[in-house]
Amino acid sequence: MFVKVAKTGDVKPGHGKTVEANGLRIALFNVDGTFHAMDNTCPHRGGPLGEGMLDNGNVICPWHGWQFDVTTGKSPFMPVGVKVFETKIEGEDVLVNI
């Protein structure tokens, strides 16, 4: 089920934001106009991934620097990952499939 979580203008290219959908905290990222969504909680110590910095399609957790690919949720350095959610744009709305 797709749920509206933001407007396209709410997240600038190269940035992320934490949003909520049906009680879930989701990290939403805009990578050159393409939106990606993943679980907001870093599996290391629970850091807020939506507050992390983007670097070459990876989000860097602001607490301890763990990195995750925003398209797959997988870490490029460790055998861990976070859940990703399908996104789509309808008009100016960003929707996430939860």
Phi and psi in degrees as a GROMACS rama.xvg file:
@    title "Ramachandran Plot"
@    xaxis  label "Phi"
@    yaxis  label "Psi"
@TYPE xy
-82.8413  135.209  PHE-2
-127.37  134.785  VAL-3
-69.192  129.291  LYS-4
-120.968  -18.05  VAL-5
-168.633  172.637  ALA-6
-98.9892  152.457  LYS-7
-58.1459  -32.6152  THR-8
-77.4813  -7.13913  GLY-9
-74.5636  -23.2508  ASP-10
-126.513  111.281  VAL-11
-70.8961  151.327  LYS-12
-54.1613  135.796  PRO-13
85.5406  7.842  GLY-14
-129.055  169.663  HIS-15
-132.127  172.683  GLY-16
-158.71  146.89  LYS-17
-91.3451  130.012  THR-18
-128.06  167.759  VAL-19
-124.039  143.004  GLU-20
-147.174  118.749  ALA-21
49.6258  42.9097  ASN-22
83.3115  -2.17112  GLY-23
-96.9507  137.361  LEU-24
-92.2286  122.165  ARG-25
-122.57  136.703  ILE-26
-89.8987  122.527  ALA-27
-113.825  129.357  LEU-28
-125.744  146.303  PHE-29
-113.418  107.972  ASN-30
-108.106  99.9922  VAL-31
52.3357  41.0213  ASP-32
90.4013  -5.26243  GLY-33
-104.027  129.428  THR-34
-95.5375  139.675  PHE-35
-132.25  146.235  HIS-36
-133.363  143.273  ALA-37
-150.419  166.442  MET-38
-54.6774  136.983  ASP-39
-77.41  -13.6757  ASN-40
-97.8648  119.469  THR-41
-67.7465  134.357  CYS-42
-71.1533  -11.7553  PRO-43
-71.5292  -64.8078  HIS-44
-137.335  17.8709  ARG-45
83.1921  17.3751  GLY-46
-61.0671  152.152  GLY-47
-82.9576  99.7646  PRO-48
-62.0422  -29.5134  LEU-49
-63.1535  -17.7199  GLY-50
-96.2653  0.0794004  GLU-51
-77.8509  166.978  GLY-52
-93.3854  147.026  MET-53
-92.42  139.321  LEU-54
-146.075  108.777  ASP-55
53.3305  42.7098  ASN-56
82.4205  3.91924  GLY-57
-111.225  141.887  ASN-58
-96.0752  138.725  VAL-59
-106.917  119.15  ILE-60
-58.7029  131.026  CYS-61
-70.8889  -14.5623  PRO-62
-85.7943  -48.4089  TRP-63
-136.836  9.22677  HIS-64
82.2855  7.80464  GLY-65
-63.9999  146.237  TRP-66
-120.252  146.36  GLN-67
-141.164  136.187  PHE-68
-69.4492  125.948  ASP-69
-71.378  -16.1562  VAL-70
-88.1817  -31.904  THR-71
-112.592  -22.0891  THR-72
81.9468  -4.29049  GLY-73
-85.8002  147.7  LYS-74
-80.8018  135.905  SER-75
-75.5461  -7.10454  PRO-76
-119.192  -19.9593  PHE-77
-136.35  158.901  MET-78
-83.4042  53.7156  PRO-79
-133.426  166.564  VAL-80
-165.634  178.438  GLY-81
-127.318  157.45  VAL-82
-69.0229  137.023  LYS-83
-109.011  156.438  VAL-84
-124.408  140.166  PHE-85
-66.5739  140.752  GLU-86
-123.495  157.586  THR-87
-152.54  158.551  LYS-88
-111.395  131.718  ILE-89
-127.299  107.919  GLU-90
65.4996  -117.496  GLY-91
-106.061  6.9176  GLU-92
-93.21  137.875  ASP-93
-100.956  123.556  VAL-94
-114.97  145.163  LEU-95
-123.525  136.066  VAL-96
-87.1628  108.927  ASN-97
